[in-house]
Amino acid sequence: MDAARQLGISITVLPPVEGTQPKKAAPPAPMPQQSPAPSPPQPAAQPRQRISLDEVARTFATTYFVHWSESNTDALRYFAGVYGERINFFDRPIPRRVLLEEKRKYAERWPERIYTAYPETIKTSCDPRTSKCTVTGQVEWDCHDPKRRAQSVGLADFTLQITVSESGAVSIVGEWSSVVSRRD
């Protein structure tokens, strides 16, 4: 019975039928060797699933602005890892170190920042041959500097040009924005 349970076989022991003499128990018959249950068929090796460039680009844009809402240290650390060696910044090609210096100055000027990208406005245009995407959308900002008692609030259109590696890592190679409305 134990062997049957181990094999997943359900056994029900029936009581002896009335009027029959119980026979002397015969030695247990050896259990027939059962080959292991066949393994379910394995799917054929699938080619590595291609990442959706559009989804990576859309998610990246939202994440980018979430990081702008972090502390200066965390935001600048994140940006140091996502910009390419050269960036087309407002139609001006500049090295990453120059761009990061501009980002640092902005972060110091506005130490409290809340950026909210509107997912419904985010559009992507990706070229799977080059793994390059252009991402556009709108972002709202609300920045404060308590020391200066200054505030800047508004809405901007943004454009990010990115490249996506085979592993899904993103690198920004172009960035533009234009103010739609501002309340200072």
N, C-alpha and C positions, 0 to 999 in steps of 0.2 A: 504494500500500500504506500509505503514511503517513496519507493521508486516511482510509482505512478504519479504521486503528488509532485515530485520533482520534475517530472516530464509534463506536468500540467494536465494529467488525465484524471477525470473525476470518477470516483468509484463509490458505489452504494452497496453496502453489505446487507443482504437480505436474510431475514430469519429463516431457520429450517422449516420446511413444509411439515405440517402435522402428520403424524402417523408414519413418519419415516425414521428409521434408526440412524442416528449420526454415525457415519462411517469413521473408521480410524483415519486420522488425518494422514494423507499421503504427503510424502516430502514435497516441499514446494518445487514446482517446475521451474527450471531456470528461465529467467526473463530473456526473451529473444533480444539480441543486440539490435538496438534501433539506431539507425544512422541519425545524426543530428538533423534537426529541421532545416530544410534548405533556407539559405539566406534570401531575403527579398532581393530582387534584381537591383543592382546598383545602376544609377543613371550613368550614361556615358559621360566621360569627362567633358564638362562644359567649357567653352572658351571663357576666359576671364570676362566677367560682365563689365561692359564699358560704362564708366560713370557718366551720368547725365551732366554735360557741361552747363546747360541752362539751370539745372537745380543747384549745382555748385556755385554758379555765379550769383544766383538770386539769394541763396543763403549767405554767401560771403558779404554781399552788400549790407544785409541786415546786421550781421555780426560786426562788420567794420564800425558801424555807428554805435553799436552797443559798447564797443571798446572806447570810443570817444567819450562815453559817459563815465568811464572809470577814473580812478585817481591819475594824476599826471604820470607817476612812476609806472603804473601798470599800462596805461594807454601808450606811452612812448616806447615801452618794451615791446608791446604788441606791434606797433608800427615799424619798429626796427626790423622785424622779421617778415613783414609782408610787402615791403616795397622792393622793386627791382633795383639793379645797380644804377640805372638811369631812368628818370621818370619824365614823361611829357606833362609838365605841370602848367596848366593854363596856356598851352601851346608854346611853352618854353622848356626845352630839354635841360634838365638839371641832374646832378649826381644825387644819389640817395642821401649822403651826409648833409647836403645843403637843404634838401627838403625836410629832413628830420630836425634840423636846426630851426626852420620856420615853424614846424609843428610844436617844438618845445617852447618857442616864444609865445605862440598862440595859447598853448596850455597854461603858461605862467600868467598871461594876461587874463585868462578866463579859467580860474582853477576849479570852479564848480560848473559842470556842464551836463546837460541832459539832451541827448540826440535821439530822435525817434524817426526811423525810416518807415514810410507807409508802404507795407507789402503790396497793397493793391495797385500802387503806382510803378512798381519795379518791373522793368522790361529788360529782356536780354536778347542779344544777337551774338551767336557763337559760331565759329568756324571750326568744325571737328578736325579738319586737316591740319590746322595750326594750333589748335587748343587755345585760341584767343577769343575773348568775349568782350563785348561792350555792354555795360550795365547802366541803365538810366532809371531815375525815379525821383521821388521827392522826400526830403527830410526836414523835420521841424527841429529847431534848436532853442534852448533856453539856457543861457550862460550867465553866470554871476561872478562878480569879484567883490566879496564882502569888504575888503580893505578900501577899495575905491568907491564902494556903494554904487557899483555900476551893474547894469543888466543889459543883455541883448537877447531879443526873442524874435524869431522869424521862421520863414519857410523858404527853402531853396530847392532848385532843380540840381541834381548831381549826375555826373557821368564818371564812371570808373572803367578803365580799360585794364583787363587782367589776362594773365596767362595761367593755365592750369596744367600741372605736371601729370604724368601717368599715375602718381600716387594720390592725386587730388590736392596737392599743395598749390596755393594761389600766390601769385606775385602781381602787384599793381605796377603797370607800366605807363599809365596815363590817368590824369585826374583833372576834372573841371567842375565848377559849380557856378550857379548864378542865383542871386537873390530874387525870390518871387514877391515876398512881402516881409516887412520888418517893423517891429515895435520896440523901440529902445526907450 
